[in-house]
């Protein structure tokens, strides 16, 4: 399946980084988070990507245009018979990457609608955000989607706890305190969606968020399914979350690294 990744937002809550680059290009280790997301999909056999570009999208174009230059040794032969020799191979040689301009001010529904021309009629596709990682089994999510017969399946995840939790007795006595529990009990939309082609029919032409009116219409039509991912999931919305992901990567204990 083609993998559509939303890469166009401004990432204002991560302004320390996104003032200079689009959020999907913020690094975890030596690679942008976008690369890590694509590696998850590629590990599960999905290597045909459509990137919805917007804010500072030229930096994402430059990254992939120069990919061979940045991943190995290069010999340049200068003169009238100039030539370039790339000496090293890399694991991404079977990737196909479509870089689609979807506008600097577009909201998510419009970005998805604008790449419809890159999805063959009738073909389902995968969809996610350019700022979230998980130890998710992509093909298990696809299987759950196919079994449901719905137009769209989102991966329901437990958010990492952002605040300490406390237990309080009726008299005000605290009987436990836990600083930032690992996960909260509620489910939220964690991305990593599986969509039938008819999802495009729910988007319309307005510049709106996919997560609002289109999702509401899918719910009202009984066409939205959930794949419960009980494992690890983490967005990169803040500088602290960026630091946390970098610490996991540098420690060699990154839960999302399946390749």
C-alpha positions as a printed Julia matrix, in Angstrom:
259×3 Matrix{Float64}:
   0.0    0.0     0.0
   1.01   3.61   -0.51
   1.9    5.43    2.72
   0.66   9.02    3.01
   2.5   11.09    5.64
   1.31  14.55    6.71
   4.43  16.74    6.75
   3.12  20.26    6.29
   2.22  21.68    9.7
   4.13  24.47   11.43
   4.76  22.64   14.72
   4.33  25.79   16.82
   4.64  23.95   20.14
   8.15  22.9    19.14
   9.2   26.36   18.04
  12.78  25.93   19.31
  13.28  23.54   16.39
  10.54  24.35   13.89
  11.51  27.98   13.51
  14.33  26.63   11.35
  12.94  23.39    9.86
   9.63  21.54    9.42
   8.8   19.29   12.35
   9.26  16.03   10.37
  12.9   17.09    9.83
  13.65  17.48   13.56
  16.34  14.91   14.29
  16.35  11.84   16.45
  19.98  10.85   16.47
  21.45  11.44   13.01
  18.13  11.12   11.19
  14.91  13.19   11.04
  11.85  11.75   12.75
  10.31  11.39    9.28
  13.01   8.84    8.4
  12.22   6.86   11.54
   8.5    6.78   10.65
   9.28   5.64    7.11
  11.6    2.92    8.43
   8.74   1.51   10.53
   6.52   1.23    7.45
   9.34  -0.11    5.27
  10.06  -2.83    7.83
   6.5   -4.06    7.37
   6.81  -4.06    3.59
   5.33  -0.66    2.71
   7.91   1.42    0.84
   5.87   3.62   -1.52
   5.52   6.99    0.2
   3.55  10.16   -0.53
   4.7   13.09    1.59
   2.26  15.99    1.99
   4.53  19.04    2.09
   3.75  22.51    3.35
   5.72  24.64    5.81
   9.41  24.67    4.76
   8.71  21.72    2.48
  11.75  22.58    0.37
  13.94  21.2     3.16
  12.27  17.79    2.86
  12.76  17.92   -0.91
  16.44  18.73   -0.44
  16.87  15.9     2.05
  15.66  13.24   -0.38
  17.24  14.85   -3.43
  20.63  14.68   -1.7
  20.06  11.31   -0.02
  22.8    9.5    -1.94
  25.23  12.35   -1.28
  24.61  12.14    2.46
  24.66   8.37    3.0
  28.02   7.3     1.63
  31.28   8.1    -0.14
  31.13   9.94   -3.45
  33.7   10.37   -6.23
  33.39  13.34   -8.57
  35.09  13.26  -11.95
  35.56  16.82  -13.14
  36.06  18.09  -16.66
  34.31  17.74  -20.0
  33.36  14.13  -19.23
  32.16  14.7   -15.71
  30.71  11.84  -13.73
  29.55  10.99  -10.23
  30.17   7.63   -8.57
  28.3    6.68   -5.39
  30.3    3.96   -3.65
  27.92   2.77   -0.93
  24.51   1.16   -0.87
  21.85   1.84    1.74
  18.75   0.07    3.0
  16.4    2.62    1.45
  17.2    1.89   -2.2
  13.79   0.28   -2.8
  11.86   3.28   -1.47
   9.67   5.39   -3.75
   9.05   8.9    -2.41
   6.48  11.28   -3.94
   6.99  14.84   -2.72
   3.59  16.52   -3.03
   3.12  20.25   -2.49
  -0.06  20.74   -0.45
   0.31  24.39    0.58
   1.8   26.16    3.61
  -1.58  27.01    5.15
  -3.57  23.88    4.32
  -5.21  21.91    7.1
  -5.02  18.13    7.23
  -8.21  17.3     5.29
  -7.16  19.52    2.39
  -3.67  18.03    2.34
  -5.12  14.52    2.1
  -7.59  15.57   -0.59
  -4.81  17.17   -2.65
  -2.84  13.92   -2.91
  -5.84  11.9    -4.13
  -4.35  11.98   -7.63
  -1.4    9.95   -6.35
  -3.63   7.14   -5.04
  -5.0    4.88   -7.82
  -8.8    4.65   -7.9
 -10.13   1.97   -5.62
  -6.83   1.34   -3.83
  -6.66   1.56   -0.02
  -3.79   3.5     1.51
  -2.01   4.07    4.8
  -2.01   7.47    6.5
  -0.11   8.93    9.44
   1.38  12.07   10.92
   4.99  13.18   10.52
   5.62  13.53   14.26
   4.64  10.28   16.02
   6.39   6.95   16.66
   5.15   3.59   17.91
   6.17  -0.04   18.21
   3.09  -0.84   16.13
   2.54  -3.84   13.87
   1.39  -2.11   10.7
   0.19  -5.28    9.04
  -1.88  -6.25   12.09
  -3.61  -2.87   11.81
  -4.27  -3.55    8.12
  -5.74  -6.96    8.94
  -8.02  -5.43   11.58
  -9.13  -2.82    9.07
  -9.89  -5.38    6.39
 -11.9   -7.49    8.85
 -13.98  -4.47    9.85
 -15.13  -3.56    6.35
 -15.08   0.12    7.37
 -13.82   3.06    5.34
 -11.16   4.02    7.87
  -9.35   2.45   10.8
  -7.31   4.58   13.19
  -4.86   3.24   15.71
  -6.18   3.91   19.2
  -3.32   4.38   21.64
  -2.78   5.21   25.28
  -1.08   8.6    25.66
   2.03   8.83   27.77
   1.26  10.5    31.08
   2.13  14.21   31.04
   1.42  14.93   34.71
   1.85  13.16   38.01
  -1.16  11.19   39.26
  -2.26  11.13   42.88
  -4.75   9.14   44.89
  -6.74  11.19   47.42
  -8.83   9.91   50.31
 -12.11  11.62   51.33
 -10.29  13.41   54.16
  -7.76  14.86   51.74
  -4.95  12.45   52.59
  -2.88  11.4    49.59
  -2.36   7.64   49.61
  -0.18   7.44   46.49
   1.76   9.69   44.19
   3.11   8.63   40.81
   5.22  11.06   38.8
   4.19  10.95   35.13
   2.68   7.46   34.83
   3.81   5.5    31.79
   0.39   5.55   30.11
  -3.06   6.92   30.74
  -6.11   4.66   30.6
  -8.02   6.54   27.88
  -7.52   5.97   24.17
  -6.67   8.7    21.69
  -6.04   8.84   17.95
  -2.42   7.8    17.48
  -2.34   8.06   13.7
  -1.17   5.0    11.75
  -4.51   4.89    9.91
  -5.68   2.51    7.19
  -8.06   4.06    4.67
 -10.2    2.87    1.83
 -10.21   5.06   -1.25
 -13.77   6.17   -0.44
 -12.4    8.16    2.51
 -11.74  10.91   -0.04
 -15.52  11.25   -0.44
 -15.75  12.45    3.18
 -13.19  15.24    2.82
 -14.96  17.83    0.69
 -13.2   20.91   -0.66
 -13.09  23.09    2.46
  -9.83  23.86    4.24
 -10.62  21.94    7.42
  -9.0   19.5     9.82
  -9.45  15.84    8.96
  -9.84  15.15   12.68
 -13.02  17.28   12.9
 -15.81  17.28   10.31
 -14.55  14.37    8.16
 -13.99  12.12   11.17
 -17.39  13.13   12.55
 -19.01  12.22    9.23
 -17.24   8.85    9.24
 -18.5    8.18   12.78
 -22.07   9.17   11.88
 -21.96   6.86    8.85
 -20.65   3.98   10.97
 -17.48   3.9     8.84
 -14.77   4.5    11.47
 -13.01   1.56   13.09
 -10.31   1.37   15.78
  -7.27  -0.85   16.01
  -6.24  -0.95   19.66
  -2.49  -0.6    19.97
  -1.62  -1.49   23.54
   2.11  -1.0    23.1
   4.41   2.0    23.17
   3.5    5.26   21.41
   4.98   8.73   21.63
   4.4   11.98   19.73
   7.0   14.72   19.39
   4.95  17.82   20.21
   7.34  19.56   22.59
  11.05  20.08   23.09
  10.94  17.82   26.13
   9.42  15.01   24.05
  12.1   15.55   21.41
  14.76  15.22   24.09
  13.1   12.07   25.45
  13.06  10.41   22.02
  16.71  11.31   21.47
  17.64   9.82   24.83
  15.86   6.57   23.96
  17.65   6.41   20.61
  21.1    7.17   22.02
  20.62   4.57   24.76
  19.99   1.84   22.2
  16.54   1.22   23.72
  14.28   2.89   21.17
  10.98   0.93   21.34
  10.04   1.83   17.76
  13.25   0.47   16.18
  12.08  -2.73   14.47
  14.6   -2.75   11.6
